[in-house]
């Protein structure tokens, strides 16, 4: 299964509480934090919700 590298590039300050919780569920707390997550529908849904805050690259 492929993985996705996710990086938080915009601040969580002033965002909706649901968006902050989604970022934290991905393990992203502050700008510049990166995490590797499995490429599955749950992760894709989280990315779709807060994609405007993230930089996403796919790993093989």
Secondary structure, DSSP 8 states (H G I E B T S, - for coil): --EEEEEE-S--TT--HHHHHHHHHTT--STT-EEEEE-SHHHHHHHHHHGGGEEEEEE-
